[in-house]
Amino acid sequence: MTSQRTRDRLINRLQQQGIDNEQVLDVIRRVPRHLFVDEALAHRAYEDTALPIGYGQTISQPFIVAHMTQLLLDGGSANSVLEIGTGCGYQTAVLANIFPQVYSVERIEALHQQAKKRLAELDIYNVQLRHTDGTEGWPNPSYRFDRIIMTAACTEIPQAVVTQLAEGGVMVLPFDNGRDQTMTKITRNGDELVSEELEKVIFVPLLPGLG
């Protein structure tokens, strides 16, 4: 179930759903998603569906990973990206194959450690991981990022995260308005944040503190 044919079938499905960035498609094809899920679920790794990874969290469906990554690339070239919510590390691995510098934070210690181990096993070394509260952004508040991706839904975008978005930078996140969640793309233009609402989505909630 982890054959090249299985992966190609997934890529065809993503293309049918509108993923047309060849770099994104190539990375999704190459990154071994089955290594980021429990062995008992490995046979489902290349289905276009979210899967449980424990601790009340999920690995996002491949379409969502590809779509959010493509949205980050729509803003033009970028050097650094901050990920809020490392989870199992799959989205992190995809980002690391595209962006020169990836920074990722995770509030759940066990997931943080698992992601660190998996990324090392895949010889991915352009990622800095921290076990910290994602609502506070990257631990060094002076850092600014060209791109920010949030993999949990927030009802209010944390100010600490907004502050770390560089001028001209793009942030992609699921926003929860209390009724439903909407994939949202935000671009910083000076002190102004320009927001674009996209499709409806379902994500786990962004929680403060450590787990």
GUMI-386566 format. One record per residue (C-alpha): residue number from 1; y negated, x, z negated. Coordinates in steps of 0.05 Angstrom, whole numbers, plus 5000, padded with zeros to 4 digits. Each point is the difference from the previous one (the first is absolute). Layout:
BEGIN
 pos   py   px   pz
 NUM    Y    X    Z
...
% end
This chain:
BEGIN
 pos   py   px   pz
   1 5000 5000 5000
   2 4954 5061 4999
   3 5015 5018 5073
   4 4947 5015 5051
   5 5017 4934 5034
   6 4985 4962 4936
   7 4933 5036 4993
   8 4983 4987 5073
   9 5014 4926 4990
  10 4949 5000 4943
  11 4948 5035 5044
  12 5010 4948 5054
  13 4988 4945 4950
  14 4936 5035 4974
  15 4974 5006 5072
  16 5013 4926 5011
  17 4958 4986 4938
  18 4941 5039 5026
  19 5009 5071 4975
  20 4978 5041 5060
  21 4978 5067 4970
  22 5052 5049 5027
  23 4989 5049 4943
  24 5014 4946 4948
  25 5062 4976 5038
  26 5027 5071 5006
  27 4991 5013 4925
  28 5033 4934 4981
  29 5058 5019 5045
  30 5008 5068 4968
  31 4989 4988 4926
  32 5068 4984 4968
  33 4985 4934 4964
  34 5071 4996 4974
  35 4986 5059 4954
  36 4946 4960 4965
  37 5043 4941 4978
  38 5059 4993 4955
  39 5065 5022 5032
  40 5027 4929 4995
  41 4943 4977 5045
  42 5001 5057 5050
  43 5035 4957 5052
  44 4938 4955 5000
  45 4949 5057 5003
  46 4982 4989 5074
  47 4993 4925 4995
  48 4927 4977 5004
  49 4999 4975 4929
  50 4976 5021 4931
  51 5054 5023 4952
  52 5001 5007 4924
  53 4993 5070 4971
  54 5003 4981 4926
  55 4947 4991 4947
  56 4976 4936 5033
  57 4977 5038 5062
  58 5020 5000 5073
  59 5001 5046 5060
  60 4955 4965 5051
  61 5029 4974 5064
  62 4994 5050 5058
  63 4951 4956 5038
  64 4952 5000 4941
  65 5006 5076 4992
  66 4988 5010 5075
  67 4943 4949 5003
  68 4962 5029 4941
  69 5008 5070 5027
  70 4976 4978 5068
  71 4939 4968 4969
  72 4984 5065 4965
  73 5003 5036 5067
  74 4956 4948 5035
  75 4940 5032 4965
  76 5008 5065 5039
  77 5022 5069 4976
  78 5007 5012 4925
  79 5020 5058 4957
  80 5016 4970 4931
  81 5031 4935 4977
  82 5008 4972 4930
  83 5058 4953 4987
  84 4996 4953 4940
  85 5073 4985 4982
  86 5050 5053 5020
  87 5060 4956 4986
  88 5063 5031 5027
  89 4959 5047 5045
  90 5018 4970 5068
  91 4928 4982 5020
  92 4979 5068 4972
  93 5050 5036 5045
  94 4974 4961 5061
  95 4928 5019 4983
  96 5019 5073 4988
  97 5027 5004 5071
  98 4933 4978 5028
  99 4944 5023 4954
 100 4989 5073 4979
 101 4988 4984 4926
 102 5030 4942 4962
 103 4985 4983 4927
 104 5041 4946 4966
 105 5000 4969 4931
 106 5054 4958 4965
 107 4997 4966 4932
 108 5075 4997 4989
 109 5027 5067 4978
 110 5071 4990 5025
 111 4976 4982 5071
 112 4952 5059 4999
 113 5057 5048 4984
 114 5046 4969 5052
 115 4947 5005 5054
 116 4986 5072 4982
 117 5074 5017 5006
 118 5009 4964 5067
 119 4939 5031 5032
 120 5022 5069 4978
 121 5069 4988 5030
 122 4967 4983 5066
 123 4957 5064 4997
 124 4936 4960 4997
 125 4949 5044 4965
 126 4931 4975 5022
 127 5002 4946 4947
 128 4971 5002 4929
 129 5030 4949 4953
 130 4974 4977 4933
 131 5028 4954 4946
 132 4937 4962 4982
 133 4965 4933 5000
 134 4986 4982 5072
 135 4941 4956 4982
 136 4965 5064 4980
 137 5010 5032 5068
 138 5016 5074 5006
 139 4995 5036 4932
 140 4944 5045 5024
 141 4941 4952 5010
 142 4962 5049 5043
 143 5051 4994 5057
 144 4982 4961 5062
 145 5052 4976 5051
 146 4994 4983 5073
 147 5052 4945 4992
 148 5026 4960 4941
 149 5062 4955 5002
 150 5019 4953 4943
 151 5071 4976 4998
 152 4990 4946 4947
 153 4957 4938 5001
 154 4935 4999 4961
 155 4955 4942 4981
 156 4942 5048 4995
 157 4996 5069 5033
 158 4994 5052 4944
 159 4932 5032 5001
 160 5030 5069 4986
 161 5040 4994 5064
 162 4941 4975 5041
 163 4959 5059 4976
 164 5051 5049 5028
 165 4996 4972 5071
 166 4961 5050 5042
 167 4942 4982 5046
 168 5028 4968 5062
 169 5067 4994 4965
 170 5050 4944 5008
 171 5039 4964 4945
 172 5059 4954 5013
 173 5027 4954 4945
 174 5029 4932 4985
 175 4946 4957 4966
 176 5019 4942 4956
 177 4947 4945 4998
 178 5038 4958 4950
 179 5032 4956 5053
 180 5033 5049 5047
 181 5000 5073 5019
 182 4966 5027 5063
 183 5007 5068 5032
 184 4929 5027 4999
 185 4967 5059 5035
 186 4937 5028 4968
 187 4953 5051 5032
 188 4946 5037 4961
 189 4933 5003 5034
 190 4954 5034 4951
 191 4995 4955 4939
 192 5027 4942 5041
 193 5074 4980 5002
 194 5018 4962 5064
 195 5061 4957 4989
 196 5048 4972 5052
 197 5053 4950 4980
 198 5065 5001 5039
 199 5067 4965 4990
 200 5030 4969 4938
 201 5048 5045 4961
 202 5040 5002 4935
 203 4997 5061 4955
 204 5014 5015 4927
 205 4936 4998 4958
 206 4959 5061 4983
 207 5008 5012 4926
 208 4959 5045 4954
 209 5029 5050 4951
 210 5064 5040 5001
 211 5072 4977 5005
% end
